[in-house]
Amino acid sequence: MISADNLVKTFTRIEKKNKKVEFNAVDGISFEAKEGEIVGILGPNGAGKTTLLRMLVKLMKPSSGNVSVSIGENTISDDIEIKKHIGYLSGNTKLYGKLSPRELLMMLGTIYGMDEETTRIRAEEIMKVLSMEAFFDNRIEKLSTGQTQRTSIARCLIHSPEIYVFDEPTLGLDIISSAAIIEFMKQEREKGKTVIYSTHYMEEAEYLCDRIILVNKGKIVANGTLAELKEKSAMESLRDIFNELIRKETYDEE
């Protein structure tokens, strides 16, 4: 399980006449994602989603608030140890272009302290799950966008993490690549893994997520199952719920 307790991240921006102004990209967010649960994080551009995810995986220190990670009955406090239990996919992940996906996974297995045979077996499993057989031994720099994205996801899986934090994993992908990733997430949920899944695709979130958190301007504006959100809003689609809540908050502030 991973939980956020009143997370705040403050940045400084330069406005007119070189005036420095502080603002909260994330402004008091609290929630938890449990074992065997896919939690969707949705919001417009600039809502603070990526900043939130980076704090969850310990790549960015919050200005205030805390992130807690529990594996079974054990709560982990050390940041380095926490990272060993998380598979994080970001939109700007860089891969080693001269390597093949197989070579990349073997190298990462060594970094995570896995022995060669265990890494080899795990790499073969990932190859089949993500349908990477056709390009598994090709150089990464020669792969298509969808193949590269599947390789990026494979990188997150090699150490069999208990928690996945994925930021826009299907953005710009073809239908086949997107389907492979979505089905993999469902399989990991069945194994009891925790998944935090940020996406702009409403239909994808409707299909995949057990619970949905809508974020705007650094704050949570809704948190619940799709059924709960529909009941509260009297609307039938997540897209309509999303648009209404974001529009309402913008209107209320004007």
N, C-alpha and C positions, 0 to 999 in steps of 0.2 A: 504494500500500500504506500502511496505517496500523498502527502497533504501539504497544503499551503495555509499558513496562518497569518492573515493580515499583511500580505506582501505589498511593499511599496518600493518603487524605483524612481528616484528623482534625477532628472537631467537638467542641464543648463543650455539654453539656446540664446542666440544673439538676435535681437529684434532691431527696430529702427534706431538710428543714431548710436549703434554699437551697445545698446542697453542689454545687459544680461538678465534673463528672466528664468527662474526655475519652474519646472513643471513636472508632474508625476505621470510618467508613461504607464506605470501600473500603480493603482491608487487604492490600496486596502483590499486586495483580493484574498478570499479564503474559500477553500474547497478541498475535497479529498477524492481520490480515485482508488477503488478497492481492487482486491484480487478478483480476476475473472470478470472485469468490467472494462468496457470501452467508453471513455468520456470524450465527447467532442468539444473542442474549443472553437467557437465561431465568432466572427466579428469583421467589420469593415477594415480596409487598409488603415493603418495608423492607430488601431484600437489598443495596441499593447500586447498582442498575442505572442509575438516572437520574443519580446523582452520577458514576458512571463515564463515561457518555456525555457529560456536560457537560465533563469533563476532556479527553476525546478531541477535542472540537471547539473547545477553547481558550476556553470560556466560564467555566471554573473552574480556578484554579491548584491543582495537587496539593500536598499537604504534603511529599511526596517522590516520587521517580520521574520518569519522562519519557515524553512522547508523541513519536513520530517519524512523519513523513509523507514518503513518496517518490512522486513522479510520474515514471514511467519510470525513468531512471537518476539523476534529480536528487532529492536530499534537501532538503526545505524546512525552514528553521529559524525564520523570522520568523512570529510568531503571526498577524499580519494577512494575510500572504500565504497561510498555511495555510487560513484561513477562506474565501478565494476559491475554494479547490478542494473545499470540503465543502458539501453540502446537508444541513442539520440540521432535523429535524422533532421538536418537543417537544410534550408534552401541553398546555402552556399558551401556545401560540403565539397572539399577538394580531394580528388583521387590521384593515384600515381599512374599517369597515362601510359608509361612504358611497361607496366605490369599487366598481366591478364587477371580477370576476377579470381581465378584459382590461386595465382601467386599472391595476390593481395590478401586473401583470406588466410593463407598459410602464414604470411608474415604477421598478420594481426593476431593469429593464434599464439605465436611466439611472444608477442608483446603482452598478451593476457596471461602468460605463464602456462599455456596448454602444451601438452606433449604433442609430438608430430603426428602420431597415429590418431589421437583423439581429434585433432584439428582436421586431418584429412577426411575422417568419417563425417564430421560435422559439416565440412565444406560440401561434400557430396550430397548430404541431406538438404542443405540450403539450395544447392543447384537445382534439385528436383522440385522442391516446393515452389521456387520462383520461376520455374521453367527456363533455366539459363543454359541448358545443354548445348544449344546451337552456337553459343558465343563464349562459353566458359573459359576457353583457352585462347581467345583473341585478345589483342592488346586493347586496353580500356580506351585509349585515345581514338580507336577506330570504331567504337560502338555508337549505336544510335542513341537518341535522347532517352527512349524507354529502356534500352539495355543498360545505359549508364545509371539510370535511376534505380533499376533493380540491383545493380552492383552496389550502389550506395546503401540500399536497404540490407543487402547481404552483409555488408561491413558491420551493421548494427546487430546482427544476429549471431555472429560467430561464437561469442562467449555465452550464448544462451541466457540472456538477461531476464530477470523477473519483471522488469518494467520497460515499456517502450514509450518514448516521447517522439512523435512524428509530426513535423511541421510541413504541411502541404506535400505529402508524399506522392500524390497523383497529378500534381499540377503540370499541365502541358503534355500528359502522356496519352498514348492511343488507348483504345478500349481494351485490347488484350492485356497490355501491361497494367492498366488500372485494375482490371478484374483480378489479375494474379496477386496484386498487392492487397486488395480488399479481402479476398478469400484467405490469404495468409493471416491477416489480422483476426479474422473470425476463428481460425484454427488455434491461434495463440490464446484467444479468450477462453476457448474450451479447455485449454491446458491450465487455466487459472492465472494466466499472466495479466498484468495491469497495463492498459493502453491509454495513453493520452494522445488524441488525434485531432490536429488542427487542419481545417480545410475550408475552402471557399465554396465547395460544391454542396448545396443543400440536399439534393437527392441522395448523394453519397452518405451524408451524415444521417439522414432519415433511415437509410438501409442498414447502416453499420453500427451506430452508436446506441448504447444502452441509456446514456444520459447526455444531455446537451447543455453546455454553458455558453451563453451569449455574452460577449464582452464588447463594450464601447467606451472610448475615452478612458481606458484604464480601469474601468469598473465592471463588475458583473451586473447585467441588467435582467438576466433570467437564468435559472438553474433548475433542471428537472428532466424527467423522461419526456419523450415526444408526446405521449398521451397526456401527461400533466400540463405541458405547454399548450397543447390544443384545447384542453378543457378550460384553462385560465383565460385564453385569448379568444375562444369561440371561433377559431380558424382551423382549417383543415390541412394546410401545408406549412412546412417549416419555413419555406421561402416567404410566405405571407406573414408569418409570425415575426420573422427576422426583420423584414421591411417595416412592419408596423412599430415594433419596439424601437428600432433605430430612429425612425422618423419622429416618433413621439418624444424621445429624449432630446433630439435636436430642436424640435418645436418648443419644448418646455423651457429650454435654456435661452431661447431668443426673446 
